[in-house]
Amino acid sequence: MKNTLKLISLILTLVQLSGATRANAQIIDTLVDVSDYKLHFHIIKGRGIPILFEAGGGETAAVWKNILPDIARITGTTLISYDRTGFGSSTFNSQRHGILNGIIGLETALHKLGYDQTMLLVAHSQGGIYAQLYAYRHPQQIKGAVLIDISSSCWFAGKRLVALQHESDLEKQKHKVTKPGLYYLFDGLTANFDYIRNKPFPTSFPIIDFVAERPFTDSMDVLDWHTCHAAFVKQSPNRMAIMARGCGHYIYKDNPPLVVSAIAKMYAQTLTPQLRVLVMDKAHSYMMNALNKPIK
């Protein structure tokens, strides 16, 4: 009898994972009204805890297009990426700029879409501070995060932040009319990092923190960048540091298998033991194919 029940359970597990994988074929591109502007979402539908992707500053959901299909095939879960206001296909309201307004708009849209419960986070560069604020406001909903060379208030501080804001003020003027999203991104550099400074990532969930070996050309900037990431990981025993050897700032472009496998690992930890094995088996098969490159 026990063996029969185990067999039935395994069959149901396989059906669940198979159904989730097939569901990933459903791709939705939609604009969601968040009161006085609209956010564009690209969603690959599946089953399981959704994964929300936060692109870097000034970028759109399109930056994830090369890794999302593999992640969808491996995990079978829902993948959510979007354009922040003023970028991509999202509309813009000059009264709704800044990181807090951005997160409030995201929260509103996710609620309307039905994805405002548990989720995983993936973030790159300045998308990291948006993921940070979202996690700070919803610590019980986040079950894990994969951070890809994210920007931090540790590095964007002091004289460096003053200098970067000065450069941004010079750069922003040419964008005010044609690219208002970029204008307000540059304009709010200091305000955004100052706002997030005392709103840290919660320590209640696991984090894989990637740091690029060579994110910049200036050696002192690189050293400080690495030091800030190391300090972040030391804040909690459930944070894992990974140096992406040979990679620049765009780790998910320089080494896609490294990032995809980490996301698969993080997602697998949210599953039952049987589903976890199946997902990791798919991840291993993906890695073998991805790493099987011709020897030059």
TORNUPA-705269 format. One record per atom (N, C-alpha, C): residue in three letters; x, y, z; atom name. Coordinates in pm, whole numbers. Each point is the difference from the previous one (the first is absolute). Example, Ala and Ser with C-alpha at 12.3 -4.5 7.8 and 13.67 -1.06 7.14 Angstrom:
% residues 2
Ala|1319|-569|780|N;
Ala|-89|119|0|CA;
Ala|90|120|0|C;
Ser|-35|105|-72|N;
Ser|82|119|6|CA;
Ser|-77|109|73|C;
% end
This chain:
% residues 296
Met|83|-121|0|N;
Met|-83|121|0|CA;
Met|87|126|0|C;
Lys|106|0|84|N;
Lys|87|116|7|CA;
Lys|70|22|-133|C;
Asn|43|-110|-63|N;
Asn|67|13|-129|CA;
Asn|-94|55|-107|C;
Thr|-129|-42|8|N;
Thr|-99|51|-95|CA;
Thr|-20|150|16|C;
Leu|-8|43|126|N;
Leu|-17|143|26|CA;
Leu|121|79|-47|C;
Lys|120|-57|19|N;
Lys|120|68|-46|CA;
Lys|0|12|-152|C;
Leu|-46|-107|-67|N;
Leu|-5|2|-146|CA;
Leu|-98|104|-50|C;
Ile|-118|7|64|N;
Ile|-101|100|-37|CA;
Ile|55|140|20|C;
Ser|68|20|114|N;
Ser|58|131|30|CA;
Ser|104|40|-104|C;
Leu|83|-97|-42|N;
Leu|103|29|-100|CA;
Leu|-64|36|-134|C;
Ile|-105|-76|-37|N;
Ile|-70|28|-127|CA;
Ile|-60|140|2|C;
Leu|-62|37|111|N;
Leu|-59|134|11|CA;
Leu|108|108|-8|C;
Thr|114|-29|59|N;
Thr|112|94|-5|CA;
Thr|47|21|-143|C;
Leu|15|-111|-73|N;
Leu|43|8|-139|CA;
Leu|-100|76|-86|C;
Val|-128|-26|24|N;
Val|-105|70|-75|CA;
Val|4|149|29|C;
Gln|22|33|128|N;
Gln|6|142|39|CA;
Gln|114|71|-71|C;
Leu|119|-63|3|N;
Leu|115|64|-63|CA;
Leu|-17|7|-151|C;
Ser|-53|-108|-61|N;
Ser|-23|-1|-144|CA;
Ser|-100|107|-40|C;
Gly|-107|14|76|N;
Gly|-100|101|-29|CA;
Gly|56|139|12|C;
Ala|86|20|100|N;
Ala|61|131|18|CA;
Ala|89|34|-118|C;
Thr|76|-99|-49|N;
Thr|89|26|-112|CA;
Thr|-80|36|-124|C;
Arg|-109|-71|-26|N;
Arg|-83|32|-117|CA;
Arg|-61|139|14|C;
Ala|-35|37|124|N;
Ala|-65|130|21|CA;
Ala|93|115|-36|C;
Asn|133|-25|1|N;
Asn|93|107|-31|CA;
Asn|-13|48|-143|C;
Ala|-67|-77|-85|N;
Ala|-21|43|-138|CA;
Ala|-90|123|-7|C;
Gln|-75|26|107|N;
Gln|-90|115|0|CA;
Gln|77|124|43|C;
Ile|21|90|-94|N;
Ile|74|123|26|CA;
Ile|-96|118|-9|C;
Ile|5|86|99|N;
Ile|-91|114|7|CA;
Ile|81|129|0|C;
Asp|-32|90|-90|N;
Asp|51|137|3|CA;
Asp|-119|91|24|C;
Thr|3|73|108|N;
Thr|-119|78|36|CA;
Thr|39|130|68|C;
Leu|-86|100|-15|N;
Leu|13|127|72|CA;
Leu|-98|-2|117|C;
Val|50|32|117|N;
Val|-84|0|120|CA;
Val|-14|143|50|C;
Asp|-125|45|16|N;
Asp|-29|134|47|CA;
Asp|26|8|149|C;
Val|91|90|41|N;
Val|29|19|142|CA;
Val|-40|141|42|C;
Ser|-119|36|-35|N;
Ser|-62|129|34|CA;
Ser|24|103|-109|C;
Asp|119|64|-2|N;
Asp|20|107|-96|CA;
Asp|113|-27|-98|C;
Tyr|43|-123|-10|N;
Tyr|90|-42|-107|CA;
Tyr|-12|-152|-14|C;
Lys|67|-57|-100|N;
Lys|-12|-143|-25|CA;
Lys|137|-66|-4|C;
Leu|9|-119|59|N;
Leu|123|-78|-1|CA;
Leu|-14|-117|-97|C;
His|102|-19|-79|N;
His|2|-113|-94|CA;
His|65|-122|66|C;
Phe|-70|-113|-7|N;
Phe|49|-126|56|CA;
Phe|16|-104|-109|C;
His|108|-76|10|N;
His|23|-118|-85|CA;
His|-3|-120|95|C;
Ile|-97|-88|-19|N;
Ile|-21|-110|93|CA;
Ile|1|-133|-75|C;
Ile|83|-92|45|N;
Ile|-4|-138|-48|CA;
Ile|-73|-79|108|C;
Lys|-119|-46|-30|N;
Lys|-83|-62|102|CA;
Lys|43|-144|27|C;
Gly|-10|-38|127|N;
Gly|32|-134|42|CA;
Gly|-68|-30|132|C;
Arg|53|-96|72|N;
Arg|-53|-36|132|CA;
Arg|111|2|102|C;
Gly|-33|42|120|N;
Gly|99|7|105|CA;
Gly|20|143|45|C;
Ile|98|20|88|N;
Ile|28|134|49|CA;
Ile|56|85|-114|C;
Pro|-61|114|-32|N;
Pro|48|84|-111|CA;
Pro|139|57|30|C;
Ile|70|32|-107|N;
Ile|130|67|11|CA;
Ile|-12|137|-64|C;
Leu|29|104|77|N;
Leu|-7|138|-49|CA;
Leu|140|48|-34|C;
Phe|17|54|-121|N;
Phe|130|46|-48|CA;
Phe|4|153|-1|C;
Glu|103|55|63|N;
Glu|22|145|4|CA;
Glu|122|34|-85|C;
Ala|-23|68|-111|N;
Ala|110|39|-89|CA;
Ala|80|114|59|C;
Gly|117|24|-58|N;
Gly|85|110|46|CA;
Gly|-58|136|-33|C;
Gly|60|103|53|N;
Gly|-48|136|-20|CA;
Gly|0|38|-147|C;
Gly|-114|52|-48|N;
Gly|-11|44|-138|CA;
Gly|-25|-111|-99|C;
Glu|-15|-125|49|N;
Glu|-21|-113|-90|CA;
Glu|-143|-51|11|C;
Thr|-34|-94|-87|N;
Thr|-137|-48|-9|CA;
Thr|-5|-152|18|C;
Ala|-122|-53|-4|N;
Ala|-19|-145|13|CA;
Ala|75|-77|-108|C;
Ala|29|65|-112|N;
Ala|63|-68|-114|CA;
Ala|139|-52|32|C;
Val|66|54|103|N;
Val|138|-44|29|CA;
Val|4|-145|45|C;
Trp|-113|-54|46|N;
Trp|-3|-138|51|CA;
Trp|-36|-101|-108|C;
Lys|-26|45|-122|N;
Lys|-60|-88|-101|CA;
Lys|84|-123|-33|C;
Asn|132|8|14|N;
Asn|85|-113|-38|CA;
Asn|6|-110|105|C;
Ile|-34|32|126|N;
Ile|7|-104|104|CA;
Ile|-137|-46|47|C;
Leu|-104|77|-26|N;
Leu|-133|-39|49|CA;
Leu|-48|-134|-57|C;
Pro|18|-29|-130|N;
Pro|-49|-129|-51|CA;
Pro|62|-120|71|C;
Asp|130|6|27|N;
Asp|65|-112|70|CA;
Asp|-50|-13|143|C;
Ile|-17|113|67|N;
Ile|-52|-4|137|CA;
Ile|-141|-56|2|C;
Ala|-81|38|-99|N;
Ala|-137|-51|-9|CA;
Ala|-2|-150|-22|C;
Arg|87|-49|-88|N;
Arg|3|-144|-28|CA;
Arg|45|-80|123|C;
Ile|93|54|75|N;
Ile|53|-72|116|CA;
Ile|-98|1|117|C;
Thr|-55|116|30|N;
Thr|-81|14|121|CA;
Thr|-149|-23|-22|C;
Gly|-49|36|-119|N;
Gly|-144|-11|-26|CA;
Gly|-84|99|76|C;
Thr|62|99|62|N;
Thr|-77|96|79|CA;
Thr|-25|129|-78|C;
Thr|-77|90|58|N;
Thr|-31|129|-63|CA;
Thr|118|96|14|C;
Leu|37|62|-111|N;
Leu|110|96|-3|CA;
Leu|-57|137|-36|C;
Ile|29|99|83|N;
Ile|-58|133|-16|CA;
Ile|112|103|-18|C;
Ser|-1|70|-113|N;
Ser|91|112|-20|CA;
Ser|-84|119|-45|C;
Tyr|52|120|18|N;
Tyr|-79|119|-31|CA;
Tyr|89|119|-31|C;
Asp|-59|102|-60|N;
Asp|68|126|-27|CA;
Asp|-41|101|106|C;
Arg|96|59|67|N;
Arg|-35|105|95|CA;
Arg|-54|122|-75|C;
Thr|-73|85|71|N;
Thr|-65|114|-63|CA;
Thr|100|88|-76|C;
Gly|-36|33|-123|N;
Gly|85|82|-83|CA;
Gly|96|-79|-87|C;
Phe|-5|-133|11|N;
Phe|91|-83|-79|CA;
Phe|-80|-105|-77|C;
Gly|57|-44|-114|N;
Gly|-66|-104|-78|CA;
Gly|-140|41|-42|C;
Ser|-95|-90|25|N;
Ser|-139|26|-38|CA;
Ser|-84|57|113|C;
Ser|61|23|117|N;
Ser|-74|62|110|CA;
Ser|-16|149|-26|C;
Thr|-111|56|45|N;
Thr|-22|143|-14|CA;
Thr|67|75|115|C;
Phe|-9|132|-2|N;
Phe|75|80|96|CA;
Phe|-86|110|61|C;
Asn|21|21|129|N;
Asn|-64|111|71|CA;
Asn|109|71|81|C;
Ser|24|125|-30|N;
Ser|110|73|64|CA;
Ser|-20|16|150|C;
Gln|-122|-22|49|N;
Gln|-26|10|143|CA;
Gln|23|-133|72|C;
Arg|35|-104|-73|N;
Arg|14|-133|59|CA;
Arg|139|-57|-17|C;
His|101|87|-2|N;
His|136|-52|-13|CA;
His|57|-28|140|C;
Gly|117|-57|5|N;
Gly|62|-35|128|CA;
Gly|-29|-144|39|C;
Ile|87|-58|82|N;
Ile|-8|-142|30|CA;
Ile|-126|-38|77|C;
Leu|-44|81|95|N;
Leu|-119|-36|76|CA;
Leu|-123|-4|-90|C;
Asn|-17|103|-83|N;
Asn|-113|-1|-94|CA;
Asn|9|-119|-96|C;
Gly|122|-34|-38|N;
Gly|18|-114|-89|CA;
Gly|-48|-129|64|C;
Ile|33|-19|126|N;
Ile|-40|-123|69|CA;
Ile|-151|-1|28|C;
Ile|-55|114|33|N;
Ile|-146|6|22|CA;
Ile|-74|-36|-129|C;
Gly|49|50|-114|N;
Gly|-61|-36|-128|CA;
Gly|13|-149|-28|C;
Leu|118|-56|30|N;
Leu|21|-143|-20|CA;
Leu|-94|-81|89|C;
Glu|-14|39|125|N;
Glu|-89|-71|91|CA;
Glu|-144|1|-50|C;
Thr|-42|115|-49|N;
Thr|-136|13|-52|CA;
Thr|-21|-93|-119|C;
Ala|97|-1|-91|N;
Ala|-11|-82|-120|CA;
Ala|1|-149|33|C;
Leu|90|-41|89|N;
Leu|8|-142|37|CA;
Leu|-129|-46|68|C;
His|-60|88|79|N;
His|-128|-35|63|CA;
His|-108|-21|-106|C;
Lys|-5|87|-99|N;
Lys|-99|-14|-106|CA;
Lys|23|-126|-83|C;
Leu|126|-37|-15|N;
Leu|34|-118|-79|CA;
Leu|-18|-129|80|C;
Gly|-14|12|131|N;
Gly|-16|-118|85|CA;
Gly|131|-62|43|C;
Tyr|108|78|-4|N;
Tyr|132|-51|40|CA;
Tyr|57|80|117|C;
Asp|-81|22|101|N;
Asp|45|80|114|CA;
Asp|17|-83|126|C;
Gln|22|-131|-18|N;
Gln|23|-85|116|CA;
Gln|148|-41|2|C;
Thr|31|-126|25|N;
Thr|139|-42|8|CA;
Thr|68|7|-136|C;
Met|130|31|1|N;
Met|76|6|-124|CA;
Met|149|-5|29|C;
Leu|77|-23|-107|N;
Leu|145|14|3|CA;
Leu|37|126|-77|C;
Leu|117|54|31|N;
Leu|47|121|-66|CA;
Leu|131|-26|-72|C;
Val|12|58|-119|N;
Val|127|2|-74|CA;
Val|24|145|-39|C;
Ala|118|52|27|N;
Ala|25|141|-28|CA;
Ala|143|21|-49|C;
His|15|101|-87|N;
His|131|37|-52|CA;
His|25|148|20|C;
Ser|122|36|36|N;
Ser|45|139|7|CA;
Ser|-93|84|87|C;
Gln|-48|116|-52|N;
Gln|-88|85|80|CA;
Gln|-137|-62|22|C;
Gly|-32|-106|-74|N;
Gly|-121|-74|32|CA;
Gly|6|-59|139|C;
Gly|122|-13|53|N;
Gly|18|-53|134|CA;
Gly|-63|83|108|C;
Ile|1|134|-15|N;
Ile|-60|82|105|CA;
Ile|-152|-5|-7|C;
Tyr|-54|-27|-119|N;
Tyr|-146|-18|-10|CA;
Tyr|-40|-133|63|C;
Ala|78|-104|-26|N;
Ala|-26|-129|65|CA;
Ala|16|13|152|C;
Gln|99|78|42|N;
Gln|23|20|142|CA;
Gln|-119|66|67|C;
Leu|-51|105|-60|N;
Leu|-113|71|60|CA;
Leu|-125|-87|-1|C;
Tyr|-21|-74|-109|N;
Tyr|-117|-88|-5|CA;
Tyr|10|-106|110|C;
Ala|117|-57|17|N;
Ala|19|-102|104|CA;
Ala|-15|60|139|C;
Tyr|50|122|17|N;
Tyr|-12|68|130|CA;
Tyr|-146|22|38|C;
Arg|-82|30|-100|N;
Arg|-142|26|25|CA;
Arg|-82|-129|8|C;
His|54|-111|-52|N;
His|-75|-127|-1|CA;
His|91|-116|43|C;
Pro|59|7|116|N;
Pro|99|-102|39|CA;
Pro|-56|-141|10|C;
Gln|-127|-14|34|N;
Gln|-59|-134|15|CA;
Gln|-35|-64|-133|C;
Gln|-9|80|-105|N;
Gln|-40|-53|-130|CA;
Gln|119|-51|-82|C;
Ile|119|50|28|N;
Ile|117|-35|-80|CA;
Ile|64|-126|57|C;
Lys|18|-100|-87|N;
Lys|56|-128|41|CA;
Lys|146|-18|-41|C;
Gly|54|92|-75|N;
Gly|139|-8|-40|CA;
Gly|31|102|-108|C;
Ala|128|27|-22|N;
Ala|40|98|-101|CA;
Ala|134|-39|-62|C;
Val|13|30|-128|N;
Val|128|-12|-71|CA;
Val|36|140|-46|C;
Leu|110|52|52|N;
Leu|40|138|-28|CA;
Leu|123|-2|-90|C;
Ile|-8|73|-109|N;
Ile|103|-6|-105|CA;
Ile|75|132|-5|C;
Asp|112|5|69|N;
Asp|85|119|3|CA;
Asp|-81|126|27|C;
Ile|-81|-6|105|N;
Ile|-91|111|29|CA;
Ile|74|122|55|C;
Ser|-59|115|-22|N;
Ser|48|125|60|CA;
Ser|-43|4|146|C;
Ser|82|63|83|N;
Ser|-33|7|142|CA;
Ser|25|140|53|C;
Ser|-70|34|107|N;
Ser|20|131|63|CA;
Ser|136|6|69|C;
Cys|62|-116|24|N;
Cys|136|-4|54|CA;
Cys|99|63|-99|C;
Trp|-14|-37|-127|N;
Trp|92|51|-103|CA;
Trp|-41|139|-47|C;
Phe|-130|23|-16|N;
Phe|-51|132|-40|CA;
Phe|-14|87|124|C;
Ala|112|50|47|N;
Ala|-1|77|125|CA;
Ala|114|102|0|C;
Gly|-11|96|91|N;
Gly|108|96|22|CA;
Gly|39|79|-124|C;
Lys|133|22|-15|N;
Lys|50|81|-110|CA;
Lys|-30|-65|-135|C;
Arg|-1|-133|-2|N;
Arg|-29|-68|-127|CA;
Arg|-141|34|-48|C;
Leu|-97|-4|90|N;
Leu|-137|31|-38|CA;
Leu|-13|145|-44|C;
Val|70|90|68|N;
Val|-2|142|-40|CA;
Val|53|16|-142|C;
Ala|111|-68|-28|N;
Ala|60|9|-134|CA;
Ala|-91|-61|-106|C;
Leu|-59|-115|32|N;
Leu|-89|-65|-96|CA;
Leu|-126|82|-25|C;
Gln|-50|66|105|N;
Gln|-117|85|-18|CA;
Gln|34|119|-89|C;
His|120|54|18|N;
His|42|112|-86|CA;
His|5|-45|-146|C;
Glu|57|-117|-26|N;
Glu|4|-52|-137|CA;
Glu|-141|-23|-53|C;
Ser|-87|-51|86|N;
Ser|-138|-26|-42|CA;
Ser|-74|128|-31|C;
Asp|27|106|76|N;
Asp|-66|128|-25|CA;
Asp|40|56|-136|C;
Leu|125|-24|-41|N;
Leu|44|46|-131|CA;
Leu|-63|-84|-110|C;
Glu|-15|-129|26|N;
Glu|-53|-93|-100|CA;
Glu|-150|14|-18|C;
Lys|-72|30|108|N;
Lys|-146|-7|-4|CA;
Lys|-64|104|-91|C;
Gln|65|115|-18|N;
Gln|-64|111|-71|CA;
Gln|-41|-37|-142|C;
Lys|80|-82|-66|N;
Lys|-31|-32|-140|CA;
Lys|-116|-98|-12|C;
His|-46|-55|113|N;
His|-107|-100|-4|CA;
His|-136|54|46|C;
Lys|-5|122|50|N;
Lys|-121|48|65|CA;
Lys|-124|-7|-89|C;
Val|17|33|-127|N;
Val|-115|3|-92|CA;
Val|-22|-136|-66|C;
Thr|107|-59|-51|N;
Thr|-15|-122|-81|CA;
Thr|-6|-128|83|C;
Lys|70|-4|114|N;
Lys|4|-120|84|CA;
Lys|-18|39|147|C;
Pro|-123|37|38|N;
Pro|-23|47|136|CA;
Pro|32|-105|107|C;
Gly|-15|-128|-35|N;
Gly|34|-103|97|CA;
Gly|146|8|40|C;
Leu|89|17|-100|N;
Leu|143|13|28|CA;
Leu|30|129|75|C;
Tyr|-70|108|-38|N;
Tyr|22|128|67|CA;
Tyr|-23|-14|151|C;
Tyr|-112|-59|39|N;
Tyr|-32|-12|142|CA;
Tyr|83|-107|69|C;
Leu|47|-100|-76|N;
Leu|91|-99|57|CA;
Leu|131|66|41|C;
Phe|57|82|-90|N;
Phe|123|72|32|CA;
Phe|-24|103|109|C;
Asp|-111|69|-10|N;
Asp|-31|106|96|CA;
Asp|-15|-55|142|C;
Gly|-55|-120|12|N;
Gly|-30|-55|132|CA;
Gly|103|-96|54|C;
Leu|120|-2|-59|N;
Leu|102|-96|43|CA;
Leu|26|7|150|C;
Thr|31|119|50|N;
Thr|31|15|143|CA;
Thr|-123|-27|86|C;
Ala|-114|53|-40|N;
Ala|-122|-18|79|CA;
Ala|-37|-147|13|C;
Asn|14|-76|-108|N;
Asn|-35|-142|4|CA;
Asn|91|-79|93|C;
Phe|130|25|-8|N;
Phe|92|-75|86|CA;
Phe|-10|45|146|C;
Asp|-24|127|21|N;
Asp|-20|46|138|CA;
Asp|-127|-58|60|C;
Tyr|-104|-15|-82|N;
Tyr|-126|-55|49|CA;
Tyr|15|-146|40|C;
Ile|77|-75|-77|N;
Ile|13|-143|26|CA;
Ile|103|-32|107|C;
Arg|82|97|37|N;
Arg|116|-25|87|CA;
Arg|-36|-69|131|C;
Asn|-110|36|59|N;
Asn|-40|-59|129|CA;
Asn|-116|-97|-13|C;
Lys|-13|-58|-119|N;
Lys|-107|-99|-25|CA;
Lys|64|-124|-62|C;
Pro|70|-77|80|N;
Pro|82|-111|-52|CA;
Pro|-81|-119|-47|C;
Phe|66|-85|-77|N;
Phe|-58|-130|-31|CA;
Phe|-25|-75|131|C;
Pro|-116|-61|15|N;
Pro|-24|-82|119|CA;
Pro|98|-118|3|C;
Thr|25|-52|119|N;
Thr|88|-116|14|CA;
Thr|-79|-129|12|C;
Ser|-130|7|-25|N;
Ser|-89|-114|24|CA;
Ser|-4|-100|-114|C;
Phe|60|32|-115|N;
Phe|-4|-92|-113|CA;
Phe|139|-12|-63|C;
Pro|25|-110|-73|N;
Pro|132|-22|-59|CA;
Pro|26|91|-119|C;
Ile|126|36|-17|N;
Ile|41|86|-111|CA;
Ile|128|-56|-61|C;
Ile|3|-9|-133|N;
Ile|124|-25|-73|CA;
Ile|44|134|-57|C;
Asp|118|45|39|N;
Asp|48|132|-41|CA;
Asp|118|-15|-93|C;
Phe|-24|28|-129|N;
Phe|107|-1|-98|CA;
Phe|70|135|-1|C;
Val|132|-3|-11|N;
Val|75|123|-21|CA;
Val|95|-23|-117|C;
Ala|3|94|-92|N;
Ala|85|-12|-118|CA;
Ala|147|17|38|C;
Glu|86|-80|-62|N;
Glu|143|13|29|CA;
Glu|53|134|-48|C;
Arg|-52|47|-112|N;
Arg|49|127|-57|CA;
Arg|-118|88|-44|C;
Pro|-74|55|95|N;
Pro|-115|84|-36|CA;
Pro|39|137|-56|C;
Phe|120|48|37|N;
Phe|46|132|-46|CA;
Phe|145|-10|-44|C;
Thr|50|109|-55|N;
Thr|142|5|-39|CA;
Thr|86|56|113|C;
Asp|-57|84|86|N;
Asp|76|61|111|CA;
Asp|18|-102|112|C;
Ser|123|-28|36|N;
Ser|29|-105|99|CA;
Ser|-54|33|139|C;
Met|3|127|39|N;
Met|-52|37|132|CA;
Met|-151|-16|4|C;
Asp|-69|39|-107|N;
Asp|-144|-21|-7|CA;
Asp|-34|-148|11|C;
Val|78|-84|-69|N;
Val|-23|-145|4|CA;
Val|22|-53|141|C;
Leu|107|42|64|N;
Leu|29|-45|137|CA;
Leu|-113|37|95|C;
Asp|-45|123|-8|N;
Asp|-109|45|88|CA;
Asp|-130|-76|-32|C;
Trp|-25|-25|-128|N;
Trp|-120|-75|-43|CA;
Trp|2|-140|62|C;
His|116|-67|-11|N;
His|13|-135|56|CA;
His|-13|2|153|C;
Thr|57|101|62|N;
Thr|-7|12|146|CA;
Thr|-144|18|48|C;
Cys|-77|82|-72|N;
Cys|-140|22|37|CA;
Cys|-82|-129|-15|C;
His|25|-74|-107|N;
His|-72|-126|-19|CA;
His|37|-101|108|C;
Ala|127|-6|36|N;
Ala|44|-93|105|CA;
Ala|-65|35|134|C;
Ala|-8|129|30|N;
Ala|-62|44|126|CA;
Ala|-148|-35|1|C;
Phe|-65|13|-114|N;
Phe|-142|-34|-11|CA;
Phe|-24|-148|30|C;
Val|83|-86|-57|N;
Val|-18|-143|20|CA;
Val|26|-39|146|C;
Lys|93|66|65|N;
Lys|34|-32|139|CA;
Lys|-112|35|98|C;
Gln|-97|77|-44|N;
Gln|-108|42|89|CA;
Gln|-94|-114|38|C;
Ser|3|-111|-77|N;
Ser|-91|-110|29|CA;
Ser|62|-133|-45|C;
Pro|-15|-106|81|N;
Pro|56|-131|-38|CA;
Pro|-71|-66|-118|C;
Asn|-120|50|-36|N;
Asn|-68|-62|-114|CA;
Asn|21|78|-130|C;
Arg|111|75|-4|N;
Arg|40|67|-123|CA;
Arg|126|-64|-55|C;
Met|0|-26|-131|N;
Met|113|-65|-66|CA;
Met|65|96|-98|C;
Ala|130|16|10|N;
Ala|75|87|-90|CA;
Ala|61|-82|-113|C;
Ile|-15|49|-123|N;
Ile|63|-66|-115|CA;
Ile|69|107|-84|C;
Met|132|-12|-12|N;
Met|75|87|-90|CA;
Met|-11|-55|-141|C;
Ala|-53|78|-91|N;
Ala|-16|-43|-139|CA;
Ala|130|27|-74|C;
Arg|85|-101|-5|N;
Arg|134|13|-57|CA;
Arg|-5|35|-149|C;
Gly|79|99|-37|N;
Gly|10|40|-140|CA;
Gly|-118|80|-51|C;
Cys|-96|31|87|N;
Cys|-121|69|-43|CA;
Cys|6|150|29|C;
Gly|-65|76|-89|N;
Gly|-24|140|25|CA;
Gly|-131|17|74|C;
His|-50|123|0|N;
His|-120|33|77|CA;
His|-122|-82|-43|C;
Tyr|-8|-32|-130|N;
Tyr|-114|-76|-51|CA;
Tyr|30|-151|6|C;
Ile|0|-52|118|N;
Ile|36|-140|21|CA;
Ile|-93|-93|-76|C;
Tyr|-130|34|-4|N;
Tyr|-96|-89|-65|CA;
Tyr|19|-3|-152|C;
Lys|78|93|-54|N;
Lys|35|-4|-142|CA;
Lys|136|-67|-21|C;
Asp|95|28|89|N;
Asp|133|-58|-12|CA;
Asp|2|-150|33|C;
Asn|-84|-41|95|N;
Asn|-3|-141|40|CA;
Asn|-144|-40|35|C;
Pro|-87|-15|-101|N;
Pro|-140|-33|27|CA;
Pro|-20|-127|82|C;
Pro|74|-109|-27|N;
Pro|-25|-122|78|CA;
Pro|22|19|150|C;
Leu|95|84|36|N;
Leu|27|25|142|CA;
Leu|-123|59|68|C;
Val|-62|98|-64|N;
Val|-116|67|57|CA;
Val|-123|-90|-5|C;
Val|-22|-66|-113|N;
Val|-117|-88|-14|CA;
Val|4|-111|103|C;
Ser|116|-60|22|N;
Ser|9|-109|98|CA;
Ser|-25|49|142|C;
Ala|44|121|30|N;
Ala|-24|55|133|CA;
Ala|-149|25|24|C;
Ile|-68|52|-102|N;
Ile|-145|24|12|CA;
Ile|-73|-133|15|C;
Ala|43|-101|-76|N;
Ala|-62|-132|12|CA;
Ala|21|-57|140|C;
Lys|119|16|53|N;
Lys|31|-49|135|CA;
Lys|-88|70|104|C;
Met|-13|132|-12|N;
Met|-81|76|96|CA;
Met|-146|-42|-10|C;
Tyr|-50|-18|-122|N;
Tyr|-139|-40|-17|CA;
Tyr|-23|-140|54|C;
Ala|93|-91|-25|N;
Ala|-16|-139|44|CA;
Ala|-14|-10|152|C;
Gln|60|94|71|N;
Gln|-7|-3|146|CA;
Gln|-141|29|53|C;
Thr|-87|52|-85|N;
Thr|-137|30|42|CA;
Thr|-93|-120|-21|C;
Leu|51|-108|-60|N;
Leu|-85|-111|-41|CA;
Leu|3|-116|99|C;
Thr|-93|-92|-20|N;
Thr|3|-125|74|CA;
Thr|122|-80|-45|C;
Pro|47|-96|80|N;
Pro|119|-76|-38|CA;
Pro|-10|-64|-138|C;
Gln|-115|-56|-34|N;
Gln|-14|-66|-130|CA;
Gln|10|100|-115|C;
Leu|-70|111|11|N;
Leu|9|102|-105|CA;
Leu|140|60|-7|C;
Arg|64|14|115|N;
Arg|135|57|3|CA;
Arg|96|-85|-82|C;
Val|-9|-130|15|N;
Val|87|-91|-76|CA;
Val|-24|15|-149|C;
Leu|-124|9|-41|N;
Leu|-34|11|-141|CA;
Leu|52|131|-61|C;
Val|-16|109|74|N;
Val|49|130|-50|CA;
Val|152|1|-9|C;
Met|67|-52|103|N;
Met|145|-1|-3|CA;
Met|54|-93|-108|C;
Asp|-73|-107|-29|N;
Asp|41|-88|-109|CA;
Asp|-6|75|-133|C;
Lys|-106|80|-20|N;
Lys|-10|82|-121|CA;
Lys|113|103|-4|C;
Ala|31|57|115|N;
Ala|108|98|7|CA;
Ala|134|-64|-36|C;
His|24|-121|49|N;
His|125|-69|-32|CA;
His|10|-29|-149|C;
Ser|-109|-43|-60|N;
Ser|-1|-27|-145|CA;
Ser|28|127|-78|C;
Tyr|-61|109|43|N;
Tyr|23|130|-65|CA;
Tyr|147|38|10|C;
Met|60|-18|119|N;
Met|139|39|20|CA;
Met|94|-82|-87|C;
Met|-26|-129|-14|N;
Met|86|-84|-84|CA;
Met|-2|48|-144|C;
Asn|-117|34|-50|N;
Asn|-10|50|-137|CA;
Asn|63|138|-14|C;
Ala|-22|85|100|N;
Ala|51|137|-6|CA;
Ala|152|4|6|C;
Leu|60|-92|75|N;
Leu|144|0|18|CA;
Leu|73|-83|-106|C;
Asn|-75|-72|-80|N;
Asn|60|-86|-102|CA;
Asn|30|81|-126|C;
Lys|99|88|12|N;
Lys|37|85|-113|CA;
Lys|124|-58|-69|C;
Pro|10|20|-131|N;
Pro|117|-51|-72|CA;
Pro|130|60|55|C;
Ile|103|-80|7|N;
Ile|130|47|46|CA;
Ile|67|75|-115|C;
Lys|41|122|27|N;
Lys|62|83|-105|CA;
Lys|149|-32|-13|C;
% end
